[in-house]
């Protein structure tokens, strides 16, 4: 196994594993940042994972564009050549993701372990403020983006719960445990 930098580094092994899972899910969203380029901590691991997410997103975009082109060229859809640009802009998967939200949530969850009780309300508030001011000063609404990462987690977790037999029960159990862990740290 190759060593990599930027994975969660604080807490017990279980805490780091759950942090990594939550951080990867957050990589499906974006951190709102001032237009000066990203300033903040980096994670080689989450940058690599973000590249995979973007490759999948671009592949899905290509698939949607091919299907739309086939429908228009084969006269399976009404063709109005005056609004092709509008159609193209409204197809899904247009904008790429950035991995900044996954780095932000990973950093937040890691920093909780600088205190004795990572689930204490005071600890969470202090870490959110510290992250917003020290680690991500150019983020336009870090606290709101962390909340968005939580909502994204909830959506993916709901999908896991309703996956039926697509996932093994042992895998679902890991997601349940991660959800309980994350709920206490939000």
For each residue, the residues with C-beta under 8 A, 3 or more apart:
1:
2:
3:
4: 7 44 45 48
5: 43 44 45
6: 41 42 43 44 45 46 47 103 106
7: 4 16 20 43 45
8: 11 15 16 19 20 23 106 109 110
9: 16 110
10: 15 16 110 111 112 113 114
11: 8 14 15 16 19 110 113 118
12: 15 16
13: 16 17
14: 11 17 18 181
15: 8 10 11 12 18 19 113 118 181
16: 7 8 9 10 11 12 13 19 20
17: 13 14 20 21 178
18: 14 15 21 22 177 178 181 182
19: 8 11 15 16 22 23 106 109 110
20: 7 8 16 17 23 24 45 106
21: 17 18 24 25 174 175 178
22: 18 19 25 26 105 106 109 149 153 178 182
23: 8 19 20 26 27 46 102 103 105 106 109
24: 20 21 27 46 49 102
25: 21 22 28 102 149 152 153 156
26: 22 23 29 101 102 104 105 106 149 152 153
27: 23 24 46 49 50 53 97 99 101 102
28: 25 53 97 152 156
29: 26 97 101 145 148 149 152
30: 97 98 100 101
31: 98 100 101 103 104 136 139 142 145
32: 139 140 141 144 145
33: 36 38 39 100 136 138 139 140
34: 138 139 140
35:
36: 33 39 138
37:
38: 33 98 100 138
39: 33 36 136 137 138
40: 100 103 104 107 135 136 138 139
41: 6 103 107 135
42: 6 47 103
43: 5 6 7 46 47 99 102 103 106
44: 4 5 6 47 48
45: 4 5 6 7 20 48 49
46: 6 23 24 27 43 49 50 99 102 103 106
47: 6 42 43 44 50 51 99
48: 4 44 45 51 52
49: 24 27 45 46 52 53 99 102
50: 27 46 47 53 54 97 98 99 102
51: 47 48 54 55
52: 48 49 55 56
53: 27 28 49 50 56 57 97 99
54: 50 51 57 58 96 97
55: 51 52 58 59
56: 52 53 59 60
57: 53 54 60 61 93 96 97
58: 54 55 61 62 93 96
59: 55 56 62 63
60: 56 57 63 64 92 93
61: 57 58 64 65 91 92 93 94
62: 58 59 65 66
63: 59 60 66 67
64: 60 61 67 68 91 92 93
65: 61 62 68 69 88 91
66: 62 63 69 70
67: 63 64 70 71
68: 64 65 71 72 77 87 88 91
69: 65 66 72 73
70: 66 67 73 74 76
71: 67 68 74 76 77
72: 68 69 75 76 77 79
73: 69 70
74: 70 71
75: 72 79
76: 70 71 72
77: 68 71 72
78:
79: 72 75
80: 83 84
81: 84
82:
83: 80 86 87
84: 80 81 87 88
85: 88 89
86: 83 89 90
87: 68 83 84 90 91
88: 65 68 84 85 91
89: 85 86 94
90: 86 87
91: 61 64 65 68 87 88 94
92: 60 61 64
93: 57 58 60 61 64
94: 61 89 91
95:
96: 54 57 58
97: 27 28 29 30 50 53 54 57
98: 30 31 38 50 101
99: 27 43 46 47 49 50 53 102 103
100: 30 31 33 38 40 103 104 139
101: 26 27 29 30 31 98 104 105 145 148 149
102: 23 24 25 26 27 43 46 49 50 99 105 106
103: 6 23 31 40 41 42 43 46 99 100 106 107
104: 26 31 40 100 101 107 108 131 135 136 139 142 145 146 149
105: 22 23 26 101 102 108 109 146 149
106: 6 8 19 20 22 23 26 43 46 102 103 109 110
107: 40 41 103 104 110 111 131 135 136
108: 104 105 111 112 127 128 131 146
109: 8 19 22 23 105 106 112 185
110: 8 9 10 11 19 106 107 113
111: 10 107 108 114 127 130 131
112: 10 108 109 115 118 119 123 124 127 185
113: 10 11 15 110 118
114: 10 111 127
115: 112 118 120 123 126 127
116:
117: 120 123
118: 11 15 112 113 115 123 185
119: 112 123 124 184 185
120: 115 117 123 124
121: 124 125
122: 125 126
123: 112 115 117 118 119 120 126 127
124: 112 119 120 121 127 128 185 186
125: 121 122 128 129
126: 115 122 123 129 130
127: 108 111 112 114 115 123 124 130 131
128: 108 124 125 131 132 142 143 146
129: 125 126 132 133
130: 111 126 127 133 134 135
131: 104 107 108 111 127 128 134 135 136 142
132: 128 129 135 136 137 139 142 143
133: 129 130 137
134: 130 131 137
135: 40 41 104 107 130 131 132
136: 31 33 39 40 104 107 131 132 139 142
137: 39 132 133 134
138: 33 34 36 38 39 40
139: 31 32 33 34 40 100 104 132 136 142 145
140: 32 33 34
141: 32 144 145
142: 31 104 128 131 132 136 139 145 146
143: 128 132 146 147
144: 32 141 147 148
145: 29 31 32 101 104 139 141 142 148 149
146: 104 105 108 128 142 143 149 150
147: 143 144 150 151
148: 29 101 144 145 151 152
149: 22 25 26 29 101 104 105 145 146 152 153
150: 146 147 153 154 182 186
151: 147 148 154 155
152: 25 26 28 29 148 149 155 156
153: 22 25 26 149 150 156 157 179 182
154: 150 151 157 158
155: 151 152 158 159
156: 25 28 152 153 159 160
157: 153 154 160 161 175 179
158: 154 155 161 162
159: 155 156 162 163
160: 156 157 163 167 172 175
161: 157 158 172 175
162: 158 159
163: 159 160 166 167 172
164:
165:
166: 163
167: 160 163 171 172
168: 171 172
169: 172 173
170: 173 174
171: 167 168 174 175
172: 160 161 163 167 168 169 175 176
173: 169 170 176 177
174: 21 170 171 177 178
175: 21 157 160 161 171 172 178 179
176: 172 173 179 180
177: 18 173 174 180 181
178: 17 18 21 22 174 175 181 182
179: 153 157 175 176 182 183
180: 176 177 183 184
181: 14 15 18 177 178 184 185
182: 18 22 150 153 178 179 185 186
183: 179 180 186
184: 119 180 181
185: 109 112 118 119 124 181 182
186: 124 150 182 183
